[in-house]
Amino acid sequence: MARRYNTDALARSKKKEYMVRRYSTDTLFQKMMKEYMVRRYARIKNKNKPYIRYNQETHQPLVSKAMESAIQAFRCKIQQGLTHVCTVCHRALFPDQVKVESTVNSLPRPSSESQLLQVKLKRHVKFKGYQHFHTVNMHNVLAALSKLKAVYSEYRDISIRETAIFESHLDEEADVTEKQQEVDVAKQDKQQVSVEEKDELGPGLTLDTCMQPPDIGQEILSYGEGIFSIAPAQGQKPVGFFKIPKLEAMAFPVQFPTGTEYN
């Protein structure tokens, strides 16, 4: 029908006469055609409607006199132009620019952030006599102790001295790398480590508990006194495993974060 309407002129004229006659006689058809024409007119009107963009006003912050002076000083500074651009970080460098690193190093730091604690790790599972050193921030140590007091009921009665001075027990230079320490392990083991430390650094038995004994001889000697196993601590006395509750959880808080997993 659509192809015939487009190609046949006689059929097209008959269709127009039929539509005119029906529009004049049928009121319902007349109402439908009026609604159709209104919808089509609205569609054409919205299609050709010009797009108007309304600029939203942004909230302007209140500028004080100090901020105005700082902005004015910055504008006067950048009027001279850039000296060069860093090829690494693509940062614009200005003349008479403040050196951040030298300024930070010259400023005084709080005692809680400037003090460091040197930790000597003597025992290693894979190597006999393996030793290396780490530097720990004193502020992090105090924060960890406070967390232990909050989580573990056994640490609540312990008092923390925040003003304590951590002394350094390391005689070597701080810039000695870990690779050089591994190469000189044999020499350091003969010169610095005593006979008791050698026995302590020996490989032990693999048990189900975290606190494995240093060797089988120490286990046999300690078994008769009621000591199941002890942690390798230099210059400290052994502690009974069954005398202190939750001893293993207190010694290894990483394995037992809340202290309730251990039975």
C-alpha positions in Angstrom: 0.0 0.0 0.0 2.8 2.4 0.8 4.6 1.7 -2.5 1.3 2.1 -4.4 0.5 5.4 -2.6 3.9 6.8 -3.6 3.8 5.6 -7.3 0.1 5.7 -8.3 -1.3 9.2 -8.5 -4.9 7.9 -8.8 -4.7 5.9 -5.6 -3.1 8.9 -3.9 -6.0 11.2 -4.9 -8.6 8.7 -3.8 -6.9 8.3 -0.4 -6.9 12.1 0.2 -10.6 12.3 -0.8 -11.4 9.5 1.7 -9.5 11.2 4.5 -11.2 14.6 3.9 -14.7 13.0 3.7 -14.1 11.0 6.9 -12.7 14.0 8.8 -15.8 16.0 7.9 -18.3 13.3 8.9 -16.6 11.3 11.7 -16.2 13.3 15.0 -14.1 10.6 16.7 -11.6 10.5 13.8 -11.5 14.3 13.8 -10.6 14.3 17.5 -7.8 11.7 17.0 -6.3 13.7 14.1 -6.2 16.9 16.2 -4.4 15.2 19.1 -1.9 13.7 16.6 -1.2 17.1 15.1 -0.7 18.6 18.6 1.8 15.9 19.5 3.7 16.3 16.3 3.9 20.0 16.6 5.2 19.7 20.2 7.9 17.2 19.0 9.0 19.6 16.2 9.1 22.5 18.6 11.3 20.7 21.2 13.6 19.5 18.5 14.3 23.0 17.2 14.4 24.6 20.6 17.7 26.5 21.2 19.9 25.1 24.0 20.5 27.6 26.7 23.2 26.9 29.3 22.8 28.5 32.6 26.1 29.3 34.3 26.0 28.1 37.9 27.7 30.5 40.3 30.3 28.8 42.4 30.7 29.6 46.0 33.5 32.0 46.6 35.5 31.5 49.8 36.0 34.3 52.2 39.5 35.8 51.7 41.2 37.3 54.8 43.9 39.9 54.8 46.6 37.3 55.4 45.4 35.3 52.4 45.3 38.4 50.2 48.9 39.3 51.2 50.0 35.8 50.5 48.3 35.7 47.1 49.8 39.1 46.2 53.3 38.0 47.2 52.9 34.8 45.0 51.7 36.9 42.0 54.7 39.2 42.4 57.0 36.1 42.6 55.7 34.5 39.4 55.8 37.7 37.4 59.6 37.1 36.9 58.8 33.9 35.0 60.2 30.4 35.2 63.9 29.6 35.3 63.6 26.0 34.1 61.4 23.0 34.3 62.6 19.8 36.0 62.8 17.0 33.5 62.1 14.3 36.1 59.0 15.5 37.9 58.0 18.3 35.4 57.9 20.8 38.2 58.4 24.5 37.5 61.3 26.0 39.4 61.4 29.7 40.2 64.3 31.9 41.2 65.2 32.1 44.9 63.0 29.0 45.5 63.0 27.5 49.0 64.9 24.2 49.4 62.5 22.0 51.1 64.9 19.2 52.1 67.4 21.6 53.8 64.6 23.5 55.5 63.1 20.3 56.9 66.4 19.0 58.1 67.2 22.3 59.9 63.9 22.5 61.8 63.8 20.9 65.3 61.8 17.7 65.5 59.8 16.4 68.4 61.6 14.0 70.7 59.0 11.3 70.0 59.8 11.3 66.3 63.5 12.0 66.3 64.6 9.1 68.7 65.3 5.8 67.1 65.8 2.3 68.6 68.3 -0.1 67.1 67.2 -3.7 67.2 69.6 -6.6 66.8 68.1 -9.7 65.3 70.4 -12.6 66.2 68.4 -15.7 65.4 67.3 -16.8 61.9 65.5 -20.0 61.0 67.5 -20.7 57.8 71.1 -19.7 58.7 73.1 -20.4 61.8 74.7 -17.4 63.4 72.8 -15.0 61.0 72.7 -11.5 62.4 71.3 -8.2 61.1 70.2 -4.9 62.5 67.1 -2.8 62.1 66.2 0.8 63.1 62.8 1.3 64.6 61.1 4.6 65.4 60.6 5.1 69.1 57.1 6.6 68.4 56.0 3.3 66.7 57.3 1.3 69.6 55.3 3.3 72.1 52.2 3.0 69.9 52.6 -0.8 69.7 52.9 -1.0 73.5 49.8 1.1 74.0 48.0 -1.2 71.6 49.1 -4.3 73.6 47.8 -2.7 76.8 44.5 -2.1 75.1 44.1 -5.6 73.6 45.7 -7.9 76.1 44.5 -8.2 79.7 48.0 -9.4 80.8 49.6 -6.1 79.7 47.2 -3.7 81.3 49.1 -3.3 84.6 52.4 -2.5 82.7 53.5 1.1 82.9 55.1 2.7 79.8 57.8 5.4 80.3 57.6 7.6 77.3 60.5 9.7 78.4 62.9 6.7 78.5 66.1 7.1 76.4 66.9 4.2 74.2 70.7 3.6 74.1 72.4 2.2 71.1 74.4 -1.0 71.4 75.6 -1.1 67.8 79.4 -0.4 67.5 79.6 -0.5 63.7 78.8 2.3 61.3 75.2 2.9 60.4 75.9 2.8 56.7 77.0 -0.9 56.7 74.8 -2.7 54.2 73.1 -6.0 54.9 75.2 -7.7 52.2 78.5 -6.9 53.9 77.1 -8.2 57.2 76.2 -11.5 55.6 79.7 -11.9 54.1 81.4 -11.2 57.5 79.0 -13.5 59.5 81.7 -16.1 60.0 84.3 -13.6 61.4 81.7 -11.9 63.7 80.6 -15.3 64.9 84.1 -16.1 66.1 85.1 -12.8 67.6 81.9 -11.3 69.1 79.6 -14.3 69.8 80.3 -16.2 73.0 79.9 -19.9 73.7 76.5 -19.4 75.2 75.3 -17.3 72.2 76.6 -20.0 69.8 74.5 -22.6 71.6 71.5 -20.3 71.5 71.9 -19.5 67.8 71.9 -23.2 66.9 69.0 -24.7 65.0 66.2 -26.1 67.1 63.4 -28.6 66.8 60.3 -27.7 64.8 57.3 -27.9 67.2 53.7 -27.0 67.0 54.2 -24.0 69.3 55.7 -20.7 68.3 58.2 -20.8 71.2 60.5 -23.6 70.0 63.5 -24.5 72.1 67.1 -23.6 71.0 68.3 -27.2 70.9 67.4 -30.7 72.1 69.8 -30.5 75.0 68.1 -27.5 76.4 64.8 -29.2 76.0 66.0 -32.2 78.0 67.4 -30.1 80.8 64.4 -27.9 81.0 61.9 -30.7 81.0 62.8 -31.9 84.5 62.2 -28.4 86.0 58.7 -28.1 84.5 59.8 -25.7 81.8 58.3 -26.8 78.5 60.0 -24.3 76.2 61.6 -20.8 76.4 62.1 -18.0 74.0 65.8 -17.3 73.1 66.5 -14.1 75.2 70.1 -13.2 75.9 70.9 -12.5 79.6 67.4 -13.4 80.7 66.2 -16.2 83.0 63.9 -19.0 81.7 60.2 -18.6 82.3 57.9 -21.5 83.1 55.5 -22.2 80.2 52.8 -23.6 82.5 53.2 -21.1 85.3 52.2 -18.0 83.4 48.9 -18.1 81.5 48.8 -17.1 77.9 52.6 -16.9 77.8 52.9 -17.9 74.1 50.2 -15.3 73.1 52.1 -12.6 75.0 55.4 -13.5 73.4 54.0 -13.6 69.9 51.2 -11.0 69.6 51.4 -11.1 65.8 50.2 -14.7 65.8 47.5 -14.0 68.4 46.2 -10.4 67.6 43.4 -10.4 70.1 44.8 -12.8 72.7 41.6 -14.9 72.6 42.6 -17.4 69.9 45.1 -19.1 72.3 43.7 -21.9 74.5 
